Amino acid sequence: MVRFTPNDPTGIAVNAGGTGPADFTVNPSGTAVGLEIWHRTVRFDPAAPPPPPFVLGPVWDPPHPTRALHADVPVGGLYQARLFEKGRGSAALAEKPPPELLVGRVDTPCAGPKTRLKFLTACIERPQTLLTPGGTFVTAAFATSAPVMARVQISDSPPQVAPLTGHPFFGNQEVIATATSDRPALMHEFSLIDDLRSPLTSSHVGLRPGTELFFLIVVWDAAGFFDFVWNTTGEAPVTPPEKIKVKNRIVEARVTAVHCYEDSDRHSFGEADFTFGLTGGASTVTQTFTWDPMALRSDMAPLPAWATALQLVAPFTDDRVVVWVDATEDDSGSFPSDSDDGASTAGRLGGGAGRGTPLSFPAGEGREQVTDQPLVLHSVPTTDGELLSFSTTVVYSVTYA
């Protein structure tokens, strides 16, 4: 899958006479679609004008070799590049990229080597920094002693310091989310979400509910002086990197309606045993209920509420949760003799093992909660006998704690 990474693991260009060279690699890894880059350079301007728009850069058609890119970043400035499938990017989308479209990003400031100033701990030894995790986001708020620009990143790997430059970086170079400022300020507020959720970025380590993460805040001024923190209680690197835990995701679902189209029983009312399930990663929770008698073209009423409510705390190893309903019409002992018939909303093989209808999980501050979202699921046969066909309405909610 596609990887777009800075060659220097710090992602910071080193000032050398007013500019710093920044080199990047695009590794398409056999991707069969075209790619394009939108990029811009934001200069450090104390007047804080609006940043320039993104402009279209290199465009490539497959087959793709590994590509090397270069940019000269002015001291105190910030070079930003966004990678999209060919024809799917724009200046506006590069500014606020939809996660399902963004294929890669880099945000590279230019600062001097070994030119650290206490922007973050000038007045007190404890940084004025607040990190607040949600389930799909982390907010960061902090103050600095002078107007600076900033980059905030989170990762599942602890940060460290490059000995030659003094610049901080994550050891495995796996950045889960990044947020940057586009003009100098004294007060800074960011909301970080995982914005690399395109199918082309499947190798990217995403932001999973319930995981422990590390953060890294880097700030810099017009002259390339910089500072950084990775702990809310003290200076770095003396104070070790602090862990923050993202909230667990709790998915609740219930069946609110069942409709029978065909009961697979030519001689009498049908009956069926239903299994209602939620699957997330290696975890599955189920409830069973029976509809007897079950007439074709009828609705089940009343629904057994005790048997149709499920709750799943999704494991952090898998961000995908599916819902499914299986049904079996038991004809054992019938006269004349008949075979059992089955149907499932998860396809011919039935529910479980990742099969089912995936639930949608909005990401970001103020967006991640879902309340009573309805889904209508239609069955397909799982056997070759008489037709059993039904639909179910499932309502699901998502909270984080």
N, C-alpha and C positions, 0 to 999 in steps of 0.2 A: 504494500500500500504506500501511498505518497508520504514522503517526509520532507519538510522544509525547515532547515536548521541552520543556525550560524556556525561557522567553522570554529570560532572562539567560543568555548562553552559558557563564558560569562555573558555573551550577547552584548558586550560593551566595546565600542570602538575606542582605541587608545589614541588620544590626542598627540599629534606629531606636527607642530608648527601651524596650528589653526584648523586642521582637519584630521580625521581618523579613518583609516581604511576598514571597511567592513566587508567580509566575504561570507557567502552563504552557499549552501548546496541544496538542490532540489533532486531528490531521489524518487523517481516515479515507480520503480519496482514493477515494471511490466504493465503499467496502467494503459488501457486501450482507449482513452479519451484524450482530447486536446486539453492543454492547460494554458492559463494566462495569469499575468501578474499585474496588479494595480499597486502603485507605490507613490510615496511623497516624502519630502524632507521638511520637518517642522523646525524652524530656527528658534532659538531662545530670544524672545523679544519682551523686554520689560513692559512695553505698552500693552501686551497681551491681545494682539489682534486675532481674529479668527484664523485657524490654520488653513493652509492652501488645500485645494481639493486633491483627491487621488487622481492620478493619470495612468493610462494604460501603458504597461511596459512590455517585456518580452511575451510572445505568444508562440506556443509549440504545438505541433501535430504529432501523433504517435507514428512510428515507435519512438520511445523516449530513451535517450541515453541520460546518464546522470548529468545535471547541468550545474555549472559554477556561475555564481552571480557576484557582482562587486558594486559597492557604493562608497563614495567618499562623504563622510558625515561631518558637518561643521562642528567645532567644539561647542558644547552646550546644546547642540541640536539633537533631534530624534529622527531616525530613518524608520519608516514604517512600510511594510509590504504585505499584501494579501494575495493569496493564491486561490484561484477558482478554476473550475472546468471552463474550457474555452467557450466563449459566448454567454457565460452566465454571470459575469461580474459587471460592475459599473462603479462610477465614483461614489454614488449614494450607498450601494451595497458594501463597498469597501469601508465606508465610514461606520456603518452599523451592520456588520455581516450576519445574515441568518446562519445559525449553526449548521443547518442541513446543507448549505451551499459552500461554506468556507472549507477549503482544503488545507490551508496552511497559513501561518502568519509569523512575522518577525517584527520586533520593536527594539531597535538598537540605538541607544544614546551614545554620545561621544564625551568621554571624560579623561582627565589626565591620569597617568599612573602614579600611585602613592601620593595623591593630592586630596587627602581626606580632611574635611572640616566637620565640626559638630553641628550640623543643621538640625538633627533630630534629638540631640541631648545637650543643647547649649546651656539651657537654664537649670536643668536638673539632670541627675544621672539616669532617671527613669524616663524612657521615651513617652511622649504624650500620644499614645497609640492605642486604638481600640479595634480589635478583630471580633466580628460577630458571625459565626457560621449559621447558615440555614441548612436545608437539605440538599439544595442544588446550587447554592451560591455561598460566597463569603464576602461580607462587607468589611472594608478597611477605612478607618478615619484617623487622621493624625495631623499634627501641627508641626511647623518648622520655624526656625528662628529667622529665616530670610526667604524671600520669594524664590522658589525652586520648582523644577519640573520633577516628575516622579514616575516610577514604574513599580507596580506591585505584581508579584507572581506567587502561585502556590504549586506545590509538588508533593509527591509521596516520598521524596528523598531529601535528607537533611542538606542544608546549604553549607558551603565552605568558602574559603578565601583563596584566590589565585596568588601564589607567593610573589610572582614577578610584578604584578600590577596593583595588588591589594583589592581587586574587584571581586565581589562575591558571586557565587553561582551555585546551582544545584548539581550535586555530584553525578547523577545519572543523566543530566541534560534533558530530563523528561518534565517539561513544564505542563501542568494540567490547565492552567488558566492564567491570563495576563490582562492587566488593565493599566493604561498610561494616561498621563495628563497631556494636553496639547498647548498649554500655556503656563507661565509661572504663577504660583500662588503661595499663600501662607497656610491656608487650611485646605486639606485634601480629603475627598471622600470618593471611594470607589466601590463598585459592586462587581465581583468577579464571578463569571459563569464559564462552564466548559463550552467554548464556541467552536470546537472541532468535532462535529457529530455527523459529518458527511460519510457515506459508505466508503469513500476513498481513504478515510482516516481510521480504519478499523484497528490499526496497530497502535493508535494513540491511547495512552492511559487516561481514561476519563475521570470525571468527578463522580464518585460513587457514594451514595448515602451510607452513613455509618463508618466511614473511613477516617483515619487520622492523617493529617496533612501538616506540612511545614509551610511557612510564609517567608517572603523576602521582599523588603521595601528598599528601593534604591532611589536616592534623590541627587540632583546635580544643579549647578548654577551655570551662568553664561560663560564663566572662565574654565569650566570643566572640573571644578572642585566637587567632590561627591561625599555622600555619607550613606550608611545603610544600617538597618536593624533587622533582626530575626527573632526577637523576643520582646514582649511588652513590658518586661520588668527590668531590663538593663541593657547596657551597651554590648554590641557585638565587636569582636568575637569572644570577649571575656565571658559574657553570658551565653550559655549553650542555646542552640536552636530550640524554639518552643513548638510543641505540638498543639494543634487545634483539631477538634473532632467535629466532623460534619454530622448533622442530625440523621437519625434513622428514618427510613421511609416506612410508613404504615399504610397499607392498602386494605380497604374494606369494600366488600361487594355483597350484593344481595339480589336474588331473583325477584322481580316484581310482577312478572306475567309469563305464562306458558300457554301456547296455542298449539293444538293438534290439527294438522292438515290431513294426515293419513294415519290410521291406527293399526295397520298391518293385520287386521283380523276381519276376515270375510264373513264369519259366522256369528259374531257377537260383538259387544263392546270390547275394545282393547284395554289393556292395562300396561303400565310401563314403570320400571324403576329408573330413576334419574340420578346421576352423579354430577354435582356442580363443583367445579374446581378452579383454584388459582394456583399458577406455577410461576415461581421466580427463582432462576438459577437451579440449584439442586433441591429446593424446598417446594413442596406441594401441600396444600390444605384442601380438604374436600368435605362435602356434606351430601347425604343421600336423602331422597324422598320418593314416595310412590304416588302415582296417579291411578286410581282404580275405583270405579270404571272410568275409562277414557274414551270418549266418543269422538269420532272424526269431526273436524271443523267445529271444535268447541274450545272454550277457554277453561283452564283449571281455576276453580274457585271453591272455597278460599285457599290461598296458598299457605302451606305450613311454615310460618315465619321462623319457628325454632330450627328448621332444617335448611334454611336458605340464606343464612348470614355467615360470611367468612371474613377472617382477618389474617393478613400476611405481613410480617415484617420482612421486607425483601432483603435477601443477603447482598452484601456489598460486592460480591464477586460477579454479579450479573445485574445489569440495569434494565433487563427485559422481564416484564411480568405479563403473562397471558391468562385469559379467562376462557373457560370451556364448559360445555354441558354435554354429557353422554346419556344415552337412553337405551334400555333393552326391554323389548316386549317379550315376556316369558310365555312360551306356548307349550312348555313341557306338560305332559299329561292331558293335552287337549284331545277332543274327539270331533271330527276326524284328526288324525295325527298331523302336527304342523311343526315347523322349525322356529327357533327363536329369531327375532329380527332386531336389528340395532340401527342407531343413527347417532351422529355427533355433530356438534357445531365446529369441531376442530379438524374435520376432514375424515377421509376414509379410515385412517388408523386410529382415530379417537383421540381424546385429550390426554395431556401429560407429556413428559419428555420434551417440553418446549413447544408442543403443538397447541394452538389456540389462537384467539384474537388478542393481539398485543394492546395493552393499555397505553394511553398517551400521558406523558409526564411533562407538563410545562416546566421550564426552568427559569429561575431568576427571582429576585426580591419582589414580593407582592404578586407573583404569578404562580408559584409552585403548588399552592393548595387547590385541590379539586373537590367540589361538593356535588354529590348526586348527579354524576355525569351518566346519561343513559346510553346503552348500547343494545341494538337489536341483533340477535344472533340467529342464523338460519342453519338448520341441520342438513347433512348429506347422509345417504345410507352407508352403513358399515358392513352390511351383509347383502347377500344376493337374493333373498327371499322376497316376501311381500313387503310393500313399501311402508316404512315408518318415517313420518316426516313431522317436524315440529319447529317452532320458533320460541325463543325466550327473550325477554327483556331483562337486562342486567343493569343495575345502577351501581356505580363505584365512586368512592371518595378516596382522596390521598391527603394525608397529613404527615407532619414531620415532628419528631420529638427526641 
